[in-house]
């Protein structure tokens, strides 16, 4: 690969060359990393909001379904005003309780359907934060590096 060509100045290669293909691969990998981290970002954001502004309360175990070796358990949040709360579900390896059982829960006052069983001390979102930073930051870095590589090769 020639870096200097006669009469054209500095060139990083030609379209379809190694630098161009590596740049396209970086763009694809970066885009995939950004899309994959979106799920972790949603979980991370939900848990962070619950830790900061969540209200500790109770939920009633509703129904449960079995799927792929896990139990999807539906809960109904008990609001302190006595009105009916929103329903949410969680996936667990084992059943938490029979329908009608009361479990501790932390929920968002603005959106009671955004809830998690347990207490504020049980919330652990550090692993999700690591995934968001690693996949999101790494994906964005790969995307930008690939775009720069492709932009240097192709005459826009």
C-alpha positions in Angstrom: 0.0 0.0 0.0 1.5 3.3 -1.0 1.1 6.2 1.3 2.4 8.7 -1.2 1.3 8.7 -4.8 2.8 10.9 -7.4 0.7 14.0 -8.1 -2.1 13.2 -5.7 -0.6 14.1 -2.3 -1.2 12.0 0.8 -3.4 8.9 0.3 -4.3 6.3 2.8 -5.1 3.7 0.2 -7.9 3.2 -2.2 -11.6 2.3 -1.8 -11.9 -1.4 -1.3 -8.3 -1.6 0.1 -7.3 -2.9 3.5 -7.8 0.4 5.4 -11.2 0.9 3.8 -12.3 -2.7 4.7 -11.0 -2.4 8.3 -12.9 0.9 8.6 -16.1 -0.7 7.5 -15.6 -3.6 9.9 -15.0 -1.1 12.7 -18.2 0.7 11.8 -20.2 -2.5 11.8 -18.7 -3.7 15.1 -19.2 -0.3 16.7 -22.8 -0.2 15.6 -23.4 -3.7 17.0 -21.8 -2.7 20.3 -24.0 0.4 20.6 -27.2 -1.6 19.9 -26.3 -4.4 22.2 -25.7 -2.0 25.1 -29.1 -0.5 24.7 -30.7 -3.3 26.7 -28.1 -2.9 29.5 -28.7 0.8 29.4 -32.4 0.4 30.0 -31.9 -1.9 32.9 -29.1 0.3 34.3 -31.3 3.5 34.0 -34.3 1.7 35.7 -32.3 0.5 38.6 -30.5 3.8 39.1 -33.8 5.6 39.2 -35.2 3.1 41.7 -32.2 3.6 43.9 -32.4 7.4 43.9 -36.1 8.1 44.0 -37.7 4.7 44.7 -40.3 4.2 47.4 -40.2 1.1 49.5 -43.5 -0.6 49.8 -45.2 -3.9 49.2 -46.5 -6.0 46.3 -48.8 -8.9 46.1 -47.8 -12.0 44.1 -50.2 -12.5 41.3 -49.9 -15.2 38.7 -46.8 -16.9 37.4 -45.8 -18.6 34.2 -43.0 -21.0 33.5 -40.7 -20.2 30.5 -37.4 -21.6 29.5 -36.5 -22.9 33.0 -37.4 -19.6 34.7 -40.6 -18.5 36.4 -42.1 -15.2 35.3 -43.8 -13.9 38.4 -46.4 -11.1 38.1 -46.7 -8.7 41.0 -49.3 -6.0 41.8 -47.9 -3.0 43.6 -49.8 -1.9 46.8 -49.9 1.9 46.8 -50.3 3.6 50.2 -53.3 5.7 49.1 -55.3 2.4 48.7 -55.7 2.6 45.0 -54.7 -0.2 42.8 -51.1 -0.2 41.6 -49.6 -1.2 38.3 -48.6 -4.8 37.6 -45.0 -5.7 36.8 -43.1 -9.0 36.4 -39.7 -10.4 37.2 -38.0 -13.6 36.1 -36.7 -15.9 38.8 -35.3 -19.4 39.0 -37.7 -20.3 41.9 -41.1 -19.2 42.9 -41.0 -16.3 45.4 -44.4 -17.1 46.9 -47.9 -18.4 46.2 -50.4 -16.1 44.7 -51.6 -13.6 47.3 -48.3 -13.5 49.2 -46.9 -10.1 50.1 -43.3 -9.3 49.3 -41.2 -6.1 49.8 -40.8 -4.0 46.7 -39.3 -0.7 45.7 -41.1 1.3 43.1 -41.1 4.6 41.3 -43.9 6.8 42.6 -44.4 8.4 39.1 -44.5 5.0 37.4 -45.5 2.2 39.8 -45.0 -0.3 37.0 -41.3 0.4 37.2 -40.6 -1.7 40.3 -38.3 -4.4 41.7 -38.7 -6.8 44.5 -36.5 -6.3 47.5 -35.3 -3.1 49.3 -33.1 -0.2 48.3 -30.1 -1.9 49.7 -30.7 -4.9 47.4 -30.3 -2.9 44.2 -27.1 -3.6 42.5 -26.6 -1.9 39.1 -22.8 -1.8 39.0 -22.5 -4.7 36.5 -25.0 -3.1 34.2 -23.1 0.2 34.4 -19.9 -1.6 33.4 -21.7 -3.2 30.4 -23.0 0.2 29.4 -19.7 1.9 29.6 -17.7 -0.9 28.0 -20.1 -1.7 25.1 -21.4 1.9 24.6 -18.0 3.6 24.9 -16.1 0.9 23.0 -18.8 0.8 20.3 -18.8 4.5 19.9 -15.0 4.6 19.7 -14.9 1.8 17.1 -17.6 3.6 15.1 -15.8 6.9 15.0 -12.4 5.2 14.2 -14.0 3.3 11.4 -15.7 6.4 10.0 -12.4 8.3 10.1 -10.6 5.5 8.3 -13.3 5.3 5.6 -13.4 9.1 5.2 -9.6 9.2 4.7 -9.8 6.6 1.9 -12.9 7.6 0.0 -13.0 10.9 -1.9 -16.2 12.4 -0.7 
